[in-house]
């Protein structure tokens, strides 16, 4: 299954630069959609994206606080975790924020 995930990332993923590891990797990056509206008035509209948070899915290991670059933007890892089956890590999930937002 891990080889299948790597093949999908290679074919459809974006090339990101992992700064701590000083290397590039393939991953899926996308803005997170708003999901926690409290009242009807807070609802921002269907399809509205909250560009402050981004989702990372990739096979390159990350740590909280790591930075990565993609498409002229820099991101800092807010939280991350490995997803595994048995003893094999299949991919890493991370919540990212644009670096300018962390300053």
C-alpha positions as CSV (number, residue, x, y, z in Angstrom):
1,X,0.0,0.0,0.0
2,X,2.9,2.4,0.8
3,X,4.2,2.0,-2.8
4,X,0.8,2.9,-4.2
5,X,0.6,6.1,-2.1
6,X,4.1,7.0,-3.2
7,X,3.1,6.4,-6.9
8,X,0.0,8.6,-6.5
9,X,2.1,11.4,-4.9
10,X,4.7,11.2,-7.6
11,X,2.0,11.5,-10.3
12,X,-0.4,14.0,-8.8
13,X,1.4,15.6,-5.8
14,X,3.2,19.0,-5.6
15,X,6.9,19.3,-5.1
16,X,7.6,20.9,-1.7
17,X,10.9,21.9,-0.2
18,X,11.5,20.6,3.4
19,X,13.8,23.1,4.9
20,X,15.1,21.2,8.0
21,X,15.8,18.1,5.8
22,X,17.2,20.3,3.0
23,X,15.4,18.2,0.3
24,X,12.4,18.2,-1.9
25,X,9.5,15.7,-1.6
26,X,6.1,15.1,-3.2
27,X,3.0,15.9,-1.2
28,X,-0.6,17.1,-1.4
29,X,-1.1,20.6,-0.1
30,X,-4.4,22.4,0.0
31,X,-6.2,25.1,1.9
32,X,-8.5,23.9,4.7
33,X,-12.2,24.7,4.2
34,X,-14.1,26.4,7.0
35,X,-16.0,23.8,9.1
36,X,-16.7,25.3,12.5
37,X,-19.3,28.0,11.9
38,X,-21.1,28.8,15.1
39,X,-24.3,30.4,13.8
40,X,-26.0,30.9,10.5
41,X,-24.6,34.5,10.3
42,X,-21.1,33.1,10.6
43,X,-21.5,30.9,7.5
44,X,-19.1,32.3,4.9
45,X,-20.7,30.6,1.9
46,X,-20.3,27.3,0.1
47,X,-16.8,26.7,-1.1
48,X,-15.2,29.5,0.9
49,X,-11.6,28.6,1.9
50,X,-9.8,29.7,5.0
51,X,-6.4,30.4,3.6
52,X,-4.7,30.5,7.0
53,X,-4.6,26.8,7.5
54,X,-3.4,24.2,5.0
55,X,-3.4,20.4,4.9
56,X,-0.3,18.4,4.1
57,X,-0.3,14.7,3.1
58,X,3.0,13.1,2.2
59,X,5.4,10.4,2.9
60,X,8.2,12.7,4.2
61,X,8.4,12.8,8.0
62,X,7.6,16.1,9.6
63,X,7.9,17.6,13.1
64,X,6.0,20.3,14.8
65,X,7.7,23.6,14.0
66,X,9.3,22.4,10.7
67,X,9.0,24.8,7.7
68,X,8.4,23.9,4.1
69,X,8.1,25.9,0.9
70,X,5.8,25.5,-2.1
71,X,4.9,27.8,-4.9
72,X,6.5,30.9,-3.4
73,X,4.9,30.4,0.0
74,X,6.4,29.2,3.3
75,X,4.5,27.1,5.8
76,X,5.1,26.2,9.4
77,X,3.9,22.8,10.8
78,X,1.4,23.4,13.6
79,X,0.8,19.7,14.3
80,X,1.5,16.4,12.6
81,X,1.2,12.7,13.0
82,X,2.1,9.5,11.2
83,X,-0.6,7.3,9.8
84,X,0.4,3.6,9.9
85,X,-0.9,0.2,9.3
86,X,0.8,-2.3,11.5
87,X,4.4,-1.2,11.9
88,X,4.5,0.6,8.5
89,X,4.0,4.4,8.3
90,X,2.0,5.0,5.1
91,X,2.0,8.8,5.2
92,X,2.2,11.9,7.3
93,X,-0.7,14.2,8.0
94,X,0.0,17.8,9.1
95,X,-1.8,21.1,9.7
96,X,0.2,24.0,8.3
97,X,-0.1,27.7,8.6
98,X,1.4,30.3,6.2
99,X,4.6,31.5,7.8
100,X,3.6,35.2,7.6
101,X,0.6,34.3,9.8
102,X,3.0,33.0,12.6
103,X,5.1,36.2,12.9
